Amino acid sequence: MVWVRISKSDSLLFMFLFALPLRCLQATQESPHVYTREEVRSHSSPETRIWVTLGCEVFDVTEFVDLHPGGPSKLMLAAGGPLEPFWALYAVHNQPHVREMLAQYKIGELSPEDKVPSTLKTSDPYIDDPVRHPALKVNSQRPFNAEPPPELLTENYITPNPIFFTRNHLPVPNLDPETYRLHVVGPPGGQSLCLSLDDLYKFPKHEITVTLQCAGNRRSEMTQFKEVRGLEWNIGAISTARWAGARLCDVLAKAGHQLCETEAHVCFEGLDSDPTGTAYGASIPLARAMDPEAEVLLAYEMNGQPLPRDHGFPVRVVVPGVVGARHVKWLGKVSVEPEESYSHWQRRDYKGFSPSVDWDTVDFDSAPSIQELPVQSAITEPKDGETVQSGEVTIKGYAWSGGGRAVVRVDVSLDGGLTWHVAELDGEEQRPRKAWAWRLWQLQAPVPAGRKELNIVCKAVDDSYNVQPDTVAPIWNLRGVLSNAWHRVHVHVAP
């Protein structure tokens, strides 16, 4: 047996054991056998062995089914047929090392008469995805994940919808607002609700400005220190919008829910799903959901407009002060459960670990799911490697802290942290314990005479006096989440 590690997107992240059957190795050393599609179709169960095709090649993947990182059910969808329509869901499949792995299971080729592409091959789950703004820096096309460039990110306190960072785990559903229904499961003795958009509009409309940040924001800096697994986000997996909708606590109360003495969780299920019907899901504690001061929304507007499709049209959850992974988009179902969501993204992803934990020793059950995020800041101007003029330099950026904790100060250094300046904070005044949105900041500082380069650093402090760590090393983790070390930009000074 051979151990193989595969870097996958945030949505499918596993380490798996790749078993290499000796008979397959021997088969690759001989002239390939030729099979018809009919023969391939007859091998679609463990009893008959499980064959699949990719292009004109035939593979026996029986020994690999239980080890498939996405789960056996996903691979079984292709049993007896082509892999193409299912591989199209995850771009990671097209990486060379995955192709090399599959090659070990090759047993032959399709008959020339059967090499006509299957009609399934044209089934592209992403073909109906919306058009995106060309300024976005794309980190993954399928599913689509992208961030605005730093120079646009802090141009406005409110991020324009077209350049708001996009984090998708699956294809974007195309939902009809006329037939859309949100199912809210009631408690025993209560009433379950089936709400149309018009029904949601009847609840009191609530508006709040909220910053959303992906748990993987600034992951690229962790990767520079030591390899991690996940999308290579820079500093742009964060954005701010004015959201409007019905308060979740009002909707839950309408269904008969109330706070209970025992621990409970509100579970959300999206209408985005993979070919097995597995939907994106997440959960938050019931205590937060039922607290009017927490201002959790079932949002249907973003910056005064209906939600764009990439951001959850027609309804999404907005959980102020909490990691973006819990802001479930394309919301289809809400229920109150004694335990948190069993979704992969709640139980087996978006958790932090010690730098000592690796993929051989990780135990996802040992760590809590990320909810509130730590204090964060980053420099958006100037960019790393840029040349600035001598005399005076203008430095801009953003700062934010989770849980409604207000940013009270941003410190900026031009010499790598030896000396410091206090930046000026811009943006909306923040309310105590309800500082849901970022502060933009800027500093105009003299460039020390004779300096040929500047090592600019920023760090934020929140109202609990939490401050960012100075380096990545002590907070590094195998998933590359919660990256909030001092942000550093190295620039040159014009002669």
Order of alpha helices (4+ residues) and beta strands (2+ residues): beta-beta-alpha-beta-alpha-beta-beta-beta-alpha-alpha-alpha-beta-beta-beta-alpha-beta-beta-beta-alpha-beta-alpha-beta-alpha-beta-beta-alpha-beta-beta-beta-beta-alpha-beta-beta-beta-beta-beta-beta-beta-beta-beta
